[in-house]
């Protein structure tokens, strides 16, 4: 006696031949739902809905996932083979316009509206405590790490004065390449230990006033808590302009003016912070435009001076004192370039800002 396996399409016909199962599939095609929500949509007891869900799960028409203590169900149509999808399209056309299915659709909208209401009730009751709750659950700075995802993943970014590599470590997963430069061999050694797992990081030794980077090689650059150590910050910023492409962005983070003179002896600070007008003048003289300087909100536990963030764009124009060709490609400053930058800064900043 010759026997043959039942064609799969007949199994699918058996499953979809039940109106309740077709209504369940139609609802799950519109939205992911729990058993309780399906009961509300279909106005059916839980035992009935669970029984039909099991049959649909067994045949692959429905998929489930855990969400806390609940299970959410969704349509598995896209994972089915082509004949099964064509069969469902035929069934769907017949079932979707029935009075029962139309009423299911209206009840589904009400169920989803109740979800939104519950969410709104939570935020209404927790609005005053939400920052604390979010910090306890996810930490204080998770959103700052996430914002790095806005960076162009094809960008080449320089961290000028990279120190131990903390900023480089944050940038490396989000861009094509990071070039870190520091004048301290000890700091670079620490950075190499921190960054040994990143293949797209290039660490180089060099001074900020003579960066070991080619003209226009960078799409963006950072200079974080470095300039107060540099004897001539105007020249360091001119160098940053040289290594940025036209339109490239620079971000400077440093201290606002303060009177902690002990920093000069204890930590080798040359400058006791920078005023907004002073930093703006430096950046304009170095060939940047779109300069924006803003005070950063202090961290609750921070003990140091207040900080600022200055952002600017390397100007596309190259005429007059705004030209970035103030530094030769081998990193040596020309006497003429030094004179121009210093004169511009002297004319546009007030005296006595260097402590």
C-alpha beads as a LAMMPS data file, in Angstrom:
LAMMPS data file: protein, C-alpha beads

355 atoms
354 bonds

1 atom types
1 bond types

-500.0 500.0 xlo xhi
-500.0 500.0 ylo yhi
-500.0 500.0 zlo zhi

Masses

1 110.0

Atoms # bond

1 1 1 0.000 0.000 0.000
2 1 1 1.388 3.363 -1.010
3 1 1 1.008 6.228 1.495
4 1 1 1.936 9.859 1.015
5 1 1 2.388 12.770 3.422
6 1 1 -0.408 15.325 3.648
7 1 1 0.489 18.442 1.664
8 1 1 1.369 21.338 3.968
9 1 1 -1.227 23.553 2.336
10 1 1 -3.978 21.258 3.639
11 1 1 -2.658 21.668 7.190
12 1 1 -2.763 25.423 6.729
13 1 1 -6.323 25.175 5.394
14 1 1 -7.311 23.266 8.515
15 1 1 -5.817 25.954 10.796
16 1 1 -7.199 28.936 8.914
17 1 1 -10.595 27.321 8.434
18 1 1 -11.602 28.417 11.943
19 1 1 -13.089 31.933 12.026
20 1 1 -11.801 32.688 15.534
21 1 1 -8.252 31.813 14.544
22 1 1 -8.513 34.031 11.475
23 1 1 -9.772 36.895 13.652
24 1 1 -6.826 36.369 16.021
25 1 1 -4.392 36.453 13.114
26 1 1 -5.997 39.611 11.755
27 1 1 -5.649 41.361 15.128
28 1 1 -2.035 40.224 15.610
29 1 1 -1.216 41.392 12.094
30 1 1 -2.162 44.881 13.252
31 1 1 -0.421 44.843 16.631
32 1 1 1.467 42.700 19.138
33 1 1 -0.901 41.711 21.987
34 1 1 -1.134 39.746 25.226
35 1 1 -3.696 37.000 25.850
36 1 1 -5.726 39.343 28.049
37 1 1 -5.756 41.985 25.333
38 1 1 -6.811 39.437 22.726
39 1 1 -9.651 38.360 25.027
40 1 1 -10.798 41.995 25.188
41 1 1 -10.548 42.418 21.415
42 1 1 -12.410 39.215 20.532
43 1 1 -14.727 39.285 23.568
44 1 1 -13.840 35.634 24.120
45 1 1 -12.885 33.740 27.296
46 1 1 -9.204 33.163 28.027
47 1 1 -9.513 29.393 27.634
48 1 1 -10.827 29.825 24.070
49 1 1 -8.155 32.339 23.070
50 1 1 -5.337 30.254 24.621
51 1 1 -6.509 27.098 22.846
52 1 1 -6.546 28.782 19.439
53 1 1 -3.213 30.498 20.096
54 1 1 -1.606 27.110 20.800
55 1 1 -2.840 25.751 17.464
56 1 1 -1.508 28.816 15.648
57 1 1 1.817 28.642 17.484
58 1 1 2.261 24.973 16.637
59 1 1 1.886 25.720 12.918
60 1 1 4.068 28.832 12.936
61 1 1 1.280 31.306 12.196
62 1 1 1.902 33.096 15.502
63 1 1 5.128 33.921 17.334
64 1 1 5.538 34.782 21.019
65 1 1 8.099 36.546 23.189
66 1 1 8.417 37.146 26.909
67 1 1 8.020 40.677 28.260
68 1 1 8.524 40.590 32.023
69 1 1 5.828 38.355 33.440
70 1 1 3.707 38.602 30.271
71 1 1 3.900 36.975 26.859
72 1 1 3.300 39.033 23.759
73 1 1 2.010 37.411 20.578
74 1 1 2.504 38.625 17.014
75 1 1 1.814 37.431 13.492
76 1 1 4.275 34.918 12.071
77 1 1 3.032 35.396 8.518
78 1 1 6.306 36.758 7.163
79 1 1 8.131 33.591 8.226
80 1 1 5.693 31.314 6.363
81 1 1 6.365 29.935 2.877
82 1 1 4.937 31.624 -0.206
83 1 1 1.933 29.266 -0.697
84 1 1 0.883 29.802 2.922
85 1 1 1.148 33.591 2.562
86 1 1 -1.007 33.467 -0.591
87 1 1 -3.563 31.353 1.258
88 1 1 -3.710 33.836 4.133
89 1 1 -4.216 36.692 1.679
90 1 1 -7.300 34.926 0.298
91 1 1 -8.669 34.199 3.773
92 1 1 -7.871 37.706 4.981
93 1 1 -9.830 39.302 2.131
94 1 1 -12.908 37.353 3.188
95 1 1 -12.559 37.757 6.963
96 1 1 -11.432 41.393 7.227
97 1 1 -14.775 42.883 6.156
98 1 1 -17.024 40.720 8.305
99 1 1 -18.966 42.524 11.069
100 1 1 -17.079 40.565 13.756
101 1 1 -13.672 41.602 12.394
102 1 1 -14.718 45.238 12.016
103 1 1 -15.814 45.272 15.645
104 1 1 -12.529 43.598 16.616
105 1 1 -10.727 46.501 14.950
106 1 1 -12.641 49.079 16.998
107 1 1 -12.019 47.177 20.231
108 1 1 -8.336 46.888 19.329
109 1 1 -8.094 50.688 19.115
110 1 1 -9.628 50.928 22.588
111 1 1 -7.171 48.363 23.990
112 1 1 -4.217 50.293 22.553
113 1 1 -5.640 53.564 23.910
114 1 1 -5.788 51.981 27.376
115 1 1 -2.103 51.070 27.040
116 1 1 -1.244 54.696 26.321
117 1 1 -3.394 55.858 29.228
118 1 1 -1.546 53.572 31.640
119 1 1 1.767 54.929 30.408
120 1 1 0.547 58.508 30.804
121 1 1 -0.715 57.751 34.311
122 1 1 2.733 56.474 35.261
123 1 1 4.458 59.627 34.054
124 1 1 1.798 61.835 35.657
125 1 1 2.369 60.191 39.032
126 1 1 6.160 59.977 38.632
127 1 1 6.969 63.257 36.872
128 1 1 8.666 64.782 39.901
129 1 1 10.740 61.663 40.506
130 1 1 11.417 60.534 36.954
131 1 1 14.988 61.825 36.783
132 1 1 15.838 59.932 39.964
133 1 1 14.067 56.763 38.804
134 1 1 15.783 56.868 35.409
135 1 1 19.186 57.408 36.995
136 1 1 18.658 54.488 39.389
137 1 1 17.612 52.207 36.542
138 1 1 20.043 53.217 33.806
139 1 1 22.750 55.421 35.315
140 1 1 23.420 59.132 34.980
141 1 1 25.171 59.363 31.612
142 1 1 23.646 56.619 29.444
143 1 1 22.037 59.173 27.131
144 1 1 25.367 60.910 26.521
145 1 1 26.860 57.647 25.282
146 1 1 23.814 57.080 23.079
147 1 1 24.095 60.567 21.535
148 1 1 27.461 59.587 20.055
149 1 1 25.437 57.512 17.610
150 1 1 24.605 60.774 15.815
151 1 1 28.220 60.922 14.577
152 1 1 28.919 60.011 10.962
153 1 1 30.236 56.449 11.059
154 1 1 32.502 57.252 8.095
155 1 1 34.166 60.181 9.887
156 1 1 37.822 60.523 10.876
157 1 1 38.030 62.290 14.228
158 1 1 41.019 63.660 16.094
159 1 1 41.302 63.924 19.872
160 1 1 43.925 66.622 20.364
161 1 1 45.581 66.172 23.740
162 1 1 44.090 62.721 24.215
163 1 1 45.731 61.994 27.584
164 1 1 44.803 58.538 28.822
165 1 1 42.349 57.958 25.974
166 1 1 38.972 58.386 27.662
167 1 1 37.467 60.512 24.872
168 1 1 39.042 58.309 22.183
169 1 1 37.449 55.275 23.823
170 1 1 34.018 56.912 23.658
171 1 1 34.433 57.945 20.004
172 1 1 36.021 54.800 18.563
173 1 1 32.879 52.593 18.362
174 1 1 30.979 55.311 16.479
175 1 1 33.364 56.524 13.743
176 1 1 35.660 55.073 11.087
177 1 1 38.925 56.190 12.663
178 1 1 40.182 58.162 15.666
179 1 1 43.609 59.820 15.768
180 1 1 44.739 60.651 19.290
181 1 1 47.645 63.038 19.840
182 1 1 49.465 63.803 23.090
183 1 1 52.880 65.186 23.989
184 1 1 53.303 62.913 27.032
185 1 1 54.827 59.486 26.440
186 1 1 53.434 58.316 29.791
187 1 1 49.912 59.391 28.893
188 1 1 50.148 57.699 25.490
189 1 1 51.302 54.496 27.162
190 1 1 48.231 54.579 29.413
191 1 1 46.033 55.290 26.381
192 1 1 47.476 52.313 24.498
193 1 1 46.622 50.027 27.407
194 1 1 43.077 51.375 27.534
195 1 1 42.554 51.207 23.765
196 1 1 44.332 47.987 22.825
197 1 1 41.045 46.402 21.740
198 1 1 40.281 49.050 19.089
199 1 1 41.682 48.495 15.605
200 1 1 40.533 51.921 14.336
201 1 1 42.567 53.984 16.840
202 1 1 45.850 55.652 15.863
203 1 1 47.832 57.212 18.734
204 1 1 50.623 59.667 17.930
205 1 1 53.036 61.705 19.991
206 1 1 53.175 65.417 19.244
207 1 1 52.554 68.944 20.471
208 1 1 49.233 70.680 19.922
209 1 1 51.114 73.584 18.332
210 1 1 52.660 71.196 15.766
211 1 1 50.244 68.329 15.215
212 1 1 51.581 65.207 13.453
213 1 1 48.516 65.141 11.163
214 1 1 48.219 66.092 7.484
215 1 1 46.310 69.150 6.281
216 1 1 42.541 68.608 6.105
217 1 1 42.786 65.006 7.302
218 1 1 40.040 65.247 9.947
219 1 1 36.272 65.587 9.698
220 1 1 36.013 66.631 13.345
221 1 1 38.268 67.188 16.336
222 1 1 37.976 67.441 20.103
223 1 1 40.191 69.267 22.562
224 1 1 39.038 68.387 26.070
225 1 1 40.632 69.961 29.155
226 1 1 43.911 70.577 27.357
227 1 1 44.233 74.225 26.311
228 1 1 44.909 75.494 29.847
229 1 1 48.195 73.530 29.693
230 1 1 49.280 75.083 26.371
231 1 1 51.485 78.217 26.465
232 1 1 50.028 79.512 23.175
233 1 1 46.430 78.261 22.811
234 1 1 45.810 80.506 19.789
235 1 1 48.474 78.632 17.836
236 1 1 47.112 75.267 18.999
237 1 1 43.675 76.237 17.680
238 1 1 45.206 77.389 14.389
239 1 1 46.796 73.946 14.103
240 1 1 43.407 72.353 14.758
241 1 1 42.051 74.410 11.871
242 1 1 44.858 73.224 9.606
243 1 1 44.172 69.522 10.151
244 1 1 40.399 69.886 9.728
245 1 1 38.792 69.771 6.308
246 1 1 36.772 72.854 5.250
247 1 1 33.513 72.685 7.172
248 1 1 34.994 70.290 9.736
249 1 1 33.863 70.721 13.347
250 1 1 35.925 71.463 16.448
251 1 1 34.775 70.971 20.033
252 1 1 36.757 72.546 22.860
253 1 1 35.956 71.801 26.507
254 1 1 37.843 73.708 29.169
255 1 1 37.533 75.707 32.373
256 1 1 35.841 79.051 32.772
257 1 1 37.947 81.791 34.427
258 1 1 38.799 80.979 38.069
259 1 1 41.207 82.038 40.797
260 1 1 42.715 78.719 41.858
261 1 1 46.334 79.698 41.426
262 1 1 47.506 76.527 43.196
263 1 1 46.625 74.641 39.995
264 1 1 49.618 76.266 38.328
265 1 1 52.040 74.762 40.842
266 1 1 50.255 71.468 41.505
267 1 1 49.121 70.529 37.990
268 1 1 51.158 72.692 35.647
269 1 1 48.266 74.846 34.461
270 1 1 49.384 77.817 32.367
271 1 1 45.990 79.494 32.081
272 1 1 43.407 79.984 34.829
273 1 1 40.485 79.309 32.508
274 1 1 39.205 81.163 29.465
275 1 1 36.471 83.767 29.129
276 1 1 33.852 83.427 26.391
277 1 1 35.132 86.490 24.510
278 1 1 38.697 85.224 24.752
279 1 1 37.861 81.773 23.376
280 1 1 35.712 83.264 20.614
281 1 1 38.602 85.539 19.573
282 1 1 41.032 82.626 19.484
283 1 1 38.728 80.564 17.280
284 1 1 37.921 83.385 14.873
285 1 1 41.613 84.238 14.556
286 1 1 42.353 80.585 13.834
287 1 1 39.932 80.598 10.892
288 1 1 36.745 79.209 12.413
289 1 1 33.207 80.476 12.072
290 1 1 29.881 79.533 13.620
291 1 1 31.508 79.836 17.045
292 1 1 29.220 78.975 19.945
293 1 1 30.391 78.966 23.565
294 1 1 28.138 77.723 26.346
295 1 1 28.591 77.072 30.034
296 1 1 28.195 73.438 31.047
297 1 1 26.018 72.637 34.057
298 1 1 28.240 71.541 36.946
299 1 1 28.157 67.939 38.121
300 1 1 26.706 67.693 41.665
301 1 1 29.856 66.088 43.067
302 1 1 32.382 68.037 40.988
303 1 1 34.934 70.040 42.976
304 1 1 36.742 71.812 40.136
305 1 1 35.968 75.085 38.344
306 1 1 32.958 75.402 36.052
307 1 1 33.451 74.241 32.471
308 1 1 32.410 75.496 29.050
309 1 1 32.013 73.864 25.651
310 1 1 32.988 75.811 22.541
311 1 1 32.013 74.503 19.118
312 1 1 33.069 75.954 15.783
313 1 1 33.301 75.139 12.091
314 1 1 36.454 75.424 9.982
315 1 1 35.660 78.208 7.563
316 1 1 35.434 77.356 3.886
317 1 1 36.765 80.771 2.903
318 1 1 40.504 81.330 2.862
319 1 1 40.901 85.079 2.402
320 1 1 42.444 87.561 4.755
321 1 1 43.309 86.671 8.328
322 1 1 40.727 83.843 8.263
323 1 1 42.924 81.549 6.186
324 1 1 43.917 78.299 7.817
325 1 1 47.111 78.099 5.774
326 1 1 48.918 79.637 8.726
327 1 1 50.960 76.492 9.323
328 1 1 53.103 74.545 6.921
329 1 1 52.415 70.886 6.233
330 1 1 55.434 69.663 8.183
331 1 1 54.035 71.232 11.374
332 1 1 56.526 74.136 11.642
333 1 1 54.879 77.504 12.215
334 1 1 55.990 80.256 9.904
335 1 1 57.023 83.522 11.526
336 1 1 54.409 85.351 9.508
337 1 1 51.652 83.022 10.680
338 1 1 52.671 83.383 14.327
339 1 1 52.664 87.168 14.024
340 1 1 49.213 87.238 12.385
341 1 1 47.545 84.967 14.976
342 1 1 49.103 86.776 17.918
343 1 1 48.203 90.189 16.557
344 1 1 44.582 89.193 15.983
345 1 1 44.239 87.728 19.459
346 1 1 45.916 90.762 21.028
347 1 1 43.530 93.124 19.248
348 1 1 40.366 91.196 20.110
349 1 1 40.928 90.067 23.703
350 1 1 41.345 92.078 26.856
351 1 1 44.567 92.253 28.759
352 1 1 45.222 90.323 31.916
353 1 1 43.287 87.181 31.057
354 1 1 46.389 85.050 31.514
355 1 1 47.050 84.653 35.222

Bonds

1 1 1 2
2 1 2 3
3 1 3 4
4 1 4 5
5 1 5 6
6 1 6 7
7 1 7 8
8 1 8 9
9 1 9 10
10 1 10 11
11 1 11 12
12 1 12 13
13 1 13 14
14 1 14 15
15 1 15 16
16 1 16 17
17 1 17 18
18 1 18 19
19 1 19 20
20 1 20 21
21 1 21 22
22 1 22 23
23 1 23 24
24 1 24 25
25 1 25 26
26 1 26 27
27 1 27 28
28 1 28 29
29 1 29 30
30 1 30 31
31 1 31 32
32 1 32 33
33 1 33 34
34 1 34 35
35 1 35 36
36 1 36 37
37 1 37 38
38 1 38 39
39 1 39 40
40 1 40 41
41 1 41 42
42 1 42 43
43 1 43 44
44 1 44 45
45 1 45 46
46 1 46 47
47 1 47 48
48 1 48 49
49 1 49 50
50 1 50 51
51 1 51 52
52 1 52 53
53 1 53 54
54 1 54 55
55 1 55 56
56 1 56 57
57 1 57 58
58 1 58 59
59 1 59 60
60 1 60 61
61 1 61 62
62 1 62 63
63 1 63 64
64 1 64 65
65 1 65 66
66 1 66 67
67 1 67 68
68 1 68 69
69 1 69 70
70 1 70 71
71 1 71 72
72 1 72 73
73 1 73 74
74 1 74 75
75 1 75 76
76 1 76 77
77 1 77 78
78 1 78 79
79 1 79 80
80 1 80 81
81 1 81 82
82 1 82 83
83 1 83 84
84 1 84 85
85 1 85 86
86 1 86 87
87 1 87 88
88 1 88 89
89 1 89 90
90 1 90 91
91 1 91 92
92 1 92 93
93 1 93 94
94 1 94 95
95 1 95 96
96 1 96 97
97 1 97 98
98 1 98 99
99 1 99 100
100 1 100 101
101 1 101 102
102 1 102 103
103 1 103 104
104 1 104 105
105 1 105 106
106 1 106 107
107 1 107 108
108 1 108 109
109 1 109 110
110 1 110 111
111 1 111 112
112 1 112 113
113 1 113 114
114 1 114 115
115 1 115 116
116 1 116 117
117 1 117 118
118 1 118 119
119 1 119 120
120 1 120 121
121 1 121 122
122 1 122 123
123 1 123 124
124 1 124 125
125 1 125 126
126 1 126 127
127 1 127 128
128 1 128 129
129 1 129 130
130 1 130 131
131 1 131 132
132 1 132 133
133 1 133 134
134 1 134 135
135 1 135 136
136 1 136 137
137 1 137 138
138 1 138 139
139 1 139 140
140 1 140 141
141 1 141 142
142 1 142 143
143 1 143 144
144 1 144 145
145 1 145 146
146 1 146 147
147 1 147 148
148 1 148 149
149 1 149 150
150 1 150 151
151 1 151 152
152 1 152 153
153 1 153 154
154 1 154 155
155 1 155 156
156 1 156 157
157 1 157 158
158 1 158 159
159 1 159 160
160 1 160 161
161 1 161 162
162 1 162 163
163 1 163 164
164 1 164 165
165 1 165 166
166 1 166 167
167 1 167 168
168 1 168 169
169 1 169 170
170 1 170 171
171 1 171 172
172 1 172 173
173 1 173 174
174 1 174 175
175 1 175 176
176 1 176 177
177 1 177 178
178 1 178 179
179 1 179 180
180 1 180 181
181 1 181 182
182 1 182 183
183 1 183 184
184 1 184 185
185 1 185 186
186 1 186 187
187 1 187 188
188 1 188 189
189 1 189 190
190 1 190 191
191 1 191 192
192 1 192 193
193 1 193 194
194 1 194 195
195 1 195 196
196 1 196 197
197 1 197 198
198 1 198 199
199 1 199 200
200 1 200 201
201 1 201 202
202 1 202 203
203 1 203 204
204 1 204 205
205 1 205 206
206 1 206 207
207 1 207 208
208 1 208 209
209 1 209 210
210 1 210 211
211 1 211 212
212 1 212 213
213 1 213 214
214 1 214 215
215 1 215 216
216 1 216 217
217 1 217 218
218 1 218 219
219 1 219 220
220 1 220 221
221 1 221 222
222 1 222 223
223 1 223 224
224 1 224 225
225 1 225 226
226 1 226 227
227 1 227 228
228 1 228 229
229 1 229 230
230 1 230 231
231 1 231 232
232 1 232 233
233 1 233 234
234 1 234 235
235 1 235 236
236 1 236 237
237 1 237 238
238 1 238 239
239 1 239 240
240 1 240 241
241 1 241 242
242 1 242 243
243 1 243 244
244 1 244 245
245 1 245 246
246 1 246 247
247 1 247 248
248 1 248 249
249 1 249 250
250 1 250 251
251 1 251 252
252 1 252 253
253 1 253 254
254 1 254 255
255 1 255 256
256 1 256 257
257 1 257 258
258 1 258 259
259 1 259 260
260 1 260 261
261 1 261 262
262 1 262 263
263 1 263 264
264 1 264 265
265 1 265 266
266 1 266 267
267 1 267 268
268 1 268 269
269 1 269 270
270 1 270 271
271 1 271 272
272 1 272 273
273 1 273 274
274 1 274 275
275 1 275 276
276 1 276 277
277 1 277 278
278 1 278 279
279 1 279 280
280 1 280 281
281 1 281 282
282 1 282 283
283 1 283 284
284 1 284 285
285 1 285 286
286 1 286 287
287 1 287 288
288 1 288 289
289 1 289 290
290 1 290 291
291 1 291 292
292 1 292 293
293 1 293 294
294 1 294 295
295 1 295 296
296 1 296 297
297 1 297 298
298 1 298 299
299 1 299 300
300 1 300 301
301 1 301 302
302 1 302 303
303 1 303 304
304 1 304 305
305 1 305 306
306 1 306 307
307 1 307 308
308 1 308 309
309 1 309 310
310 1 310 311
311 1 311 312
312 1 312 313
313 1 313 314
314 1 314 315
315 1 315 316
316 1 316 317
317 1 317 318
318 1 318 319
319 1 319 320
320 1 320 321
321 1 321 322
322 1 322 323
323 1 323 324
324 1 324 325
325 1 325 326
326 1 326 327
327 1 327 328
328 1 328 329
329 1 329 330
330 1 330 331
331 1 331 332
332 1 332 333
333 1 333 334
334 1 334 335
335 1 335 336
336 1 336 337
337 1 337 338
338 1 338 339
339 1 339 340
340 1 340 341
341 1 341 342
342 1 342 343
343 1 343 344
344 1 344 345
345 1 345 346
346 1 346 347
347 1 347 348
348 1 348 349
349 1 349 350
350 1 350 351
351 1 351 352
352 1 352 353
353 1 353 354
354 1 354 355
